[in-house]
Amino acid sequence: MRQLRGGNRKRIKEHNRILVINHLRLHGPMSRADLARYTELGLSTITYIIDELMDDGLVVETGAGESSGGRKPTMLEFNGSVAAVVGIKIEPTRILFSRMNLLGKIQQKAAAELPPEADSAALNQLLIDNISGLLEGDVNSAPLVGIGIAVSGLVDQAHGKVLYSPILAWDEFDFTPVSRHFDVPVIVENDANTFALAQVWTGMVPHHSSFLGVTVGVGVGLGIVIDGQVFRGEHGGAGEFGHLVIQHEGAPCYCGQRGCLEMYASDHFALSEVKRHIALGVPTILGDSDSLTINDVYEAAEQGDRCAQSIIYKQGQNLGIGLKNLVNLFNPAAIILGGEGIRGGKHLLRGIELELATNFFAKKQQPVQLKVCSTGEDVWLIGTCALVVNQIYRAPIFKPGGLGMNRRLTIFFFLLPSLVGLLLFSIIPIGTSLYLSLTEWDVIGGAPKFHWLKNFRDIIQNEEFPRVLGNTLYFIALYIPLILGASLLVAVLLNNKYPGVGLYRTIYYVPVLTSWVAAALLWKWLLNPRYGAINAILGMAGITGPSWLHSKSWAMPGIVLASVWKDVGYFALIILAGLQGIDTSYYEAAEIDGANWFKKLTRITVPLVTPTLFFVTIISVINSFQLFPQVMVMTEGGPGGATQVFVERIYNYAFRYYKMGYAASYSWILFVFIFAATLIQLQLQKRWVHYES
Amino acid sequence: MSRREQIRRLGFYLFASIIAFFNLMPFFWMVSTSLKARGALLVLPVQWIPSPVSFDAYERLFSLFPFGRAIFNSLFVASATTAIVVLSSSMAAYVFAKIPFRGRDTLFTLFLMTMMIPGQVTMIPNFLVLRYLGLLNSFLGILAPSVFNAFAVFLLRQNMRGIPDALSEAALIDGAGYAAIYVRIIVPLSKPVLSALSVITFMGAWNDYLWPLIVLTDRAKMTLPVGLSLLNTQYGNQYNLLMAGGLISMLPILILYFFAQKHFEQGLSIGGIKG
């Protein structure tokens, strides 16, 4: 997509300048007052811009105009000869060159033979030589501002290339050497489009109208103009009119289709029909079908040969069918016919008119105007001039290619905070941590001592490690089933529509909001063996509660209890979101089949919520490995190391014992475990997670 | 209403209330304890309702520890962290969502990859970076790392991608620069996700324990969780004191929650990935 550029005072000025130029160029000459009226700019703005343009030589005064009372206004005109444009039309056997002023007035013309089988380097050289010749012929030596090239086939305008031209038998032809040689833009366009563009300039159709330019000859071409703009389609190929299929299972076309319009409405049709008629013995003045050319056919028709006339008439009818389809599609103001083929004259036109007389709009609207372009071969050249000038004076709303400095600065500025953070607090630390993990370092005394994997060996061989890992796995084994069961239960409850659900939801969520330090202090006190609330309640039920955090075997269950209490609201809400995503039609179907609530829960709800449960499991396992504040506040790893876990160890080694290298290694071991646990779960999910397809 | 439906309804309220009881009982215990005199803590049978009610704990809390200061510190750190995260991440997210440039996707992938490394790995070097920069025991030190938050960038970028390009193009034509588009279009249209992000960031910073514990050593700079844990080590058996402190630390978040319940719940569910 093309990048739009921003607007500011300077660009608005630029925009107005172009607006004025375009008005003068297309509608001039006119007075300053008329310009102000039509462009809706202030008179002072107009005066200012005109002064500038006159200084630049782009506008000249042409004397006094008609007065509508009062002083005669001074008329202004766009000065086309301030610069030159070269227009080129490439035909199967020759190339037409022209030098024009900015108003499309042809000042010099030339033609060169198109050598068959020439390679692209030779062709580009041929173009360069001829263009140079034209420029030398200019007595005023107006500067060249652009080169326009009209060519049949599919073009890539952005890259100045012909992608494919069956008539010229070209595949990927690049004009950039020409552009580089003259250091001006080369604009390539499909010839039918330049034909259409030229119509506005030659006054055949008003500006900003919608019309179709149709060319007949060796091929059949179409330029679609909508609201004064050539419609080029998404990739620049719009208007392949010749390959509209008008005959089911018709004559095979070189494009691979059958029954293309081009097979029925181009020179090819007229010639092959004449040959067929001669072979059938139809009386005609045309003889010797082998050396017959299309010109012979036209001449014969002019001389009154009925056979030739009827064939051209038939060709016109075929073309008319195609045009009728276009009329129904575009509802255009006019159709302008051009190209070599219009030499078929009144016979061709009669055929077209017959078909065009009936179309969808015929009853209610004025008939579509069918006009014949009489400008001859110049029309293509004028079109290429229009191509270049329109490009130069297009509204300046698109950015010139490439990233502007402004954009680069913006990107840099917007990313700067994150990039600094990424470097300082993520990339450098990760690297440092990796390095530290291979060293022994106590922060205070000297540089880190490098000793390869010793830390990792020491950690794993230490009798503490199996305990730490065991404690963590024990926590996971207790916590995960409890938290999953409890959150699922709470979520199912909250998924009802009874009054008061909102209040329950709020209540269940309060522990989630509590800081872990406050919650851990609370639970330490709740689990106090003698004076705590939990054992007091158990005592009411006649149970003597355990000594919880003071007991090696009950400390971890105590921490699990606190963790479940704090986290259940959080996970319940996530599961609830999953539950609410289940399609209610499943339940309706189950109800019809007579399922009770338990069946619905186990057969529909649980299977369909498994993706959410899986997500919850992944997060809670990761969180479990990172267990810290509850341990730190409630037990500090005790009693007797029964609640020592990874992060608690890392914290103590790093910030109590200042064994930085050792702690860093510990953190990488933690990373490996988290990573492995996540990978294992991703593997296992296939066995229990049910994804709706 | 059918009999079955009545039973279901009864079942709902029964279960919901039992769970609510287990949820609230600890808080009741917390309030009750905080209102006990020190002597009433170690009394059997356990006193559910304190008699007499004593505000002793609250008074002593503020005299033993600069608790008012800790509340202010926490508020400041949490607000500043939120502001930094929201600003820095939304700026980066805007570029990743809307301004194409070569290497953008590679850079974004790098951002995402850092999310895989747990905080404990970078914690030690981050401490060393702050130490090297002389930022230990300062608020700036606590705040600095939040300038990079890959999760927030990811979350916002996903959201901003949904904003139609036509809006920024229209603004460009009207003369807006990238900064103006960010301020006038991207940020206003990202309000829902920005509020959700603000809420979880604020809450995360308010409740954060490990990082401030590492960085802060000065009592006057401690945040509430660090202050509370310090109280715990110094007055570990004076639970009326600890419970009063815990309650006070909860209040601001609870107040915020009642005003912005929707944003909290949204924020925490999307924040799920953060872990």
Chai-1 contact restraints between the chains, C-beta under 6 A:
chainA,res_idxA,chainB,res_idxB,connection_type,confidence,min_distance_angstrom,max_distance_angstrom,comment,restraint_id
A,L4,B,E169,contact,1.0,0.0,6.0,A-B,restraint_1
A,L4,B,L172,contact,1.0,0.0,6.0,A-B,restraint_2
A,G6,B,L172,contact,1.0,0.0,6.0,A-B,restraint_3
A,G6,B,G177,contact,1.0,0.0,6.0,A-B,restraint_4
A,G7,B,I173,contact,1.0,0.0,6.0,A-B,restraint_5
A,G7,B,G175,contact,1.0,0.0,6.0,A-B,restraint_6
A,N8,B,G175,contact,1.0,0.0,6.0,A-B,restraint_7
A,T410,B,Y178,contact,1.0,0.0,6.0,A-B,restraint_8
A,I411,B,V95,contact,1.0,0.0,6.0,A-B,restraint_9
A,I411,B,I99,contact,1.0,0.0,6.0,A-B,restraint_10
A,I411,B,F101,contact,1.0,0.0,6.0,A-B,restraint_11
A,F414,B,M91,contact,1.0,0.0,6.0,A-B,restraint_12
A,F414,B,V95,contact,1.0,0.0,6.0,A-B,restraint_13
A,L415,B,A92,contact,1.0,0.0,6.0,A-B,restraint_14
A,L415,B,V95,contact,1.0,0.0,6.0,A-B,restraint_15
A,P417,B,S88,contact,1.0,0.0,6.0,A-B,restraint_16
A,P417,B,V147,contact,1.0,0.0,6.0,A-B,restraint_17
A,S418,B,S88,contact,1.0,0.0,6.0,A-B,restraint_18
A,S418,B,A92,contact,1.0,0.0,6.0,A-B,restraint_19
A,S418,B,F148,contact,1.0,0.0,6.0,A-B,restraint_20
A,G421,B,V147,contact,1.0,0.0,6.0,A-B,restraint_21
A,G421,B,F148,contact,1.0,0.0,6.0,A-B,restraint_22
A,L422,B,F148,contact,1.0,0.0,6.0,A-B,restraint_23
A,F425,B,N126,contact,1.0,0.0,6.0,A-B,restraint_24
A,F425,B,P145,contact,1.0,0.0,6.0,A-B,restraint_25
A,F425,B,F148,contact,1.0,0.0,6.0,A-B,restraint_26
A,S426,B,T114,contact,1.0,0.0,6.0,A-B,restraint_27
A,S426,B,F148,contact,1.0,0.0,6.0,A-B,restraint_28
A,P429,B,T122,contact,1.0,0.0,6.0,A-B,restraint_29
A,P429,B,P125,contact,1.0,0.0,6.0,A-B,restraint_30
A,P429,B,N126,contact,1.0,0.0,6.0,A-B,restraint_31
A,I430,B,I117,contact,1.0,0.0,6.0,A-B,restraint_32
A,T432,B,P125,contact,1.0,0.0,6.0,A-B,restraint_33
A,S433,B,V121,contact,1.0,0.0,6.0,A-B,restraint_34
A,S433,B,P125,contact,1.0,0.0,6.0,A-B,restraint_35
A,L493,B,F15,contact,1.0,0.0,6.0,A-B,restraint_36
A,L493,B,A16,contact,1.0,0.0,6.0,A-B,restraint_37
A,N496,B,F12,contact,1.0,0.0,6.0,A-B,restraint_38
A,Y498,B,F12,contact,1.0,0.0,6.0,A-B,restraint_39
A,Y504,B,A16,contact,1.0,0.0,6.0,A-B,restraint_40
A,Y504,B,A20,contact,1.0,0.0,6.0,A-B,restraint_41
A,I507,B,A20,contact,1.0,0.0,6.0,A-B,restraint_42
A,I507,B,N23,contact,1.0,0.0,6.0,A-B,restraint_43
A,Y508,B,N23,contact,1.0,0.0,6.0,A-B,restraint_44
A,L513,B,I253,contact,1.0,0.0,6.0,A-B,restraint_45
A,L513,B,Y257,contact,1.0,0.0,6.0,A-B,restraint_46
A,T514,B,M250,contact,1.0,0.0,6.0,A-B,restraint_47
A,S515,B,N207,contact,1.0,0.0,6.0,A-B,restraint_48
A,S515,B,P225,contact,1.0,0.0,6.0,A-B,restraint_49
A,S515,B,S249,contact,1.0,0.0,6.0,A-B,restraint_50
A,V517,B,Y209,contact,1.0,0.0,6.0,A-B,restraint_51
A,V517,B,P225,contact,1.0,0.0,6.0,A-B,restraint_52
A,V517,B,L228,contact,1.0,0.0,6.0,A-B,restraint_53
A,V517,B,S229,contact,1.0,0.0,6.0,A-B,restraint_54
A,A518,B,G246,contact,1.0,0.0,6.0,A-B,restraint_55
A,A518,B,S249,contact,1.0,0.0,6.0,A-B,restraint_56
A,A518,B,M250,contact,1.0,0.0,6.0,A-B,restraint_57
A,L521,B,N232,contact,1.0,0.0,6.0,A-B,restraint_58
A,L521,B,L242,contact,1.0,0.0,6.0,A-B,restraint_59
A,L521,B,G246,contact,1.0,0.0,6.0,A-B,restraint_60
A,L522,B,P26,contact,1.0,0.0,6.0,A-B,restraint_61
A,L522,B,M30,contact,1.0,0.0,6.0,A-B,restraint_62
A,L522,B,G246,contact,1.0,0.0,6.0,A-B,restraint_63
A,W525,B,Y239,contact,1.0,0.0,6.0,A-B,restraint_64
A,L526,B,P26,contact,1.0,0.0,6.0,A-B,restraint_65
A,Y531,B,L42,contact,1.0,0.0,6.0,A-B,restraint_66
A,A533,B,W29,contact,1.0,0.0,6.0,A-B,restraint_67
A,A536,B,V46,contact,1.0,0.0,6.0,A-B,restraint_68
A,L573,B,E265,contact,1.0,0.0,6.0,A-B,restraint_69
A,L573,B,S269,contact,1.0,0.0,6.0,A-B,restraint_70
A,I574,B,S269,contact,1.0,0.0,6.0,A-B,restraint_71
A,I574,B,G272,contact,1.0,0.0,6.0,A-B,restraint_72
A,A577,B,S269,contact,1.0,0.0,6.0,A-B,restraint_73
A,I619,B,G272,contact,1.0,0.0,6.0,A-B,restraint_74
A,I619,B,G275,contact,1.0,0.0,6.0,A-B,restraint_75
A,I622,B,G275,contact,1.0,0.0,6.0,A-B,restraint_76
A,N623,B,G275,contact,1.0,0.0,6.0,A-B,restraint_77
A,P629,B,Y209,contact,1.0,0.0,6.0,A-B,restraint_78
A,V633,B,S229,contact,1.0,0.0,6.0,A-B,restraint_79
A,V647,B,Q120,contact,1.0,0.0,6.0,A-B,restraint_80
A,I650,B,Q120,contact,1.0,0.0,6.0,A-B,restraint_81
A,A654,B,I124,contact,1.0,0.0,6.0,A-B,restraint_82
A,F655,B,I214,contact,1.0,0.0,6.0,A-B,restraint_83
A,M660,B,I124,contact,1.0,0.0,6.0,A-B,restraint_84
A,A663,B,I124,contact,1.0,0.0,6.0,A-B,restraint_85
A,A664,B,I124,contact,1.0,0.0,6.0,A-B,restraint_86
A,S667,B,Q120,contact,1.0,0.0,6.0,A-B,restraint_87
A,S667,B,V121,contact,1.0,0.0,6.0,A-B,restraint_88
A,L670,B,Q120,contact,1.0,0.0,6.0,A-B,restraint_89
A,F671,B,P118,contact,1.0,0.0,6.0,A-B,restraint_90
A,F671,B,V121,contact,1.0,0.0,6.0,A-B,restraint_91
A,I674,B,P118,contact,1.0,0.0,6.0,A-B,restraint_92
